[in-house]
């Protein structure tokens, strides 16, 4: 398995993985051509040095993706934290260790960039995801809240 930054050519596969998910199926659109907001968002992420879309690839096939964002912070004596967002693993590789390896890669990348912590959120309806992240050492120390527009 290799890890690399996503390219614009990867975008259809990334959106395909977002749609192949119970929650994503209700809010994402995998069409040909892809809706323009996806390419706009990709361009914004790619242009921002604090953001990276990381893909996991096996034999030239993308099997996972996540977004890693480095957030400068005043707390913890001005040390940055990392946010992991949008984790998806291809359905046919779930349970094979790809997700674990991808998240561990992101954790080590954040550590190497001087972050003092990595944080993430997962939907409360995703019991298996909660167990997965807890096995990786994440602790549910805070209550997350969102306000959708």
N, C-alpha and C positions, 0 to 999 in steps of 0.2 A: 504494500500500500504506500502510495506517495501522497504528500500534501503539497498543495500549491495555491497560489492566488487564482481566483476565477478570472476567466477572460470573457469578453462579450460573446464569443462563439459558444460558451458554456450556458448562456442564459436560457435557451429552451429546455435543456436538461434540468436546470435548477428549478424552473417554474413547474416542470413536470413532477418533480419530487414534492414541491409545495402543494400541488393539487392532490397528489396521492396520499392523502392524510384526511382523517375524518373532519377535522376542523378546517383545514385548508380547502377541502372540496366545497365548502359552503361560502368561501370568500375569495378564492383565486380563480383565474381563468387561463387555461392552457388552450390557446388558439393559434392558428397559422394564418396571418402573422400574429405574433404576440401583441397584446395591447401596449401602446407606446409608453404608458407610465412605468412599465417594467424596465425598459431600456433607459428611460430618464433616471430612474432610481439607481440602476446599475452604474450609470455614468457619474452620478453624484457620490456614490460609495467609492468608486474607483479614484475619483479626484480628491477625496478627503484622506490625508495621510493618517488620520486617527482611526480609519475604518478599513477592514479587509474582509472580503468574502473568501473563505478558505474552503477548498474542495478536497475530498479524499477520493483517490482514484485507484482502481485495481485493474490491471491489464488494459489501460487506456479508457476504462469506463468509469464515469463519475458515480460513486456510491454514497456520497454524503456531502453536506455543505453546512456551514455555519457562518455567521457574521461575528467578527471580533472587533469591538470598539474600545479604544483606550480613552479613558475619561480623566483629564487632569482634575485634581481635587484639592481643596484646602484641608480637608480632614486627614488624620493620620500624618500630621506634620507635612502636608502638601504632597503626599504621595498619590500617584495615579492608581486608578482601579481599572479593571477590564470588565466589559460586559459581553457575555456570549448570548447571541440572539439567533432566532431562525434556524435552529438545528433540525436537519432532516437527514434521514438515512433511507436509501432505496428499500422498498418493501422486501425484495428478494434477498437482501443481505442483513436484515434486522436479526439480531441475536448472534451474529457471526463475529462480533468484536469491532466492526467498523466504527460504530458510534462512539464506543469507549476510546478507541485510538484517536479519533478526530477530536473529541473533547480534551483528552490528555495532551494532544498536540497544542491546542489552543491555550491550555493552562500553562504549559511550558513556554510558549511564545510570550504570554503575558508576564510570566516571571522574568524572562529574559529582557523584557522591555522595562523592568523595574517596578511593575505593579505590585501593590501590597495585598491585593485580593482579586478574585474573580467572582463575579456575581451573574446570576441569570434568573429568569422567571420561567415557569411552565404553567400551563393551564391546570387548574385544580381538578379538572375532569380526567386528566392524564395520570392515572394512578401508576401505571408502569413507568412512565417518565420520571415521576417523583422518586420511585424506588431506584431507578437507574442512576439519577444524580446523587442520591444519598449514598449509593455504593461507591461512587467516585469521590466521596468526602464532603459533598455539599451539605449544608445544614439549613433547615428552614427557620432561620433566626429572625426574619422580618415578615410582616404581612404586606404583600404587594397590592397596589391599587392602580387602576387605570381609568381614564376618562376619555371615551371615544367621541370623536366629532363626526 
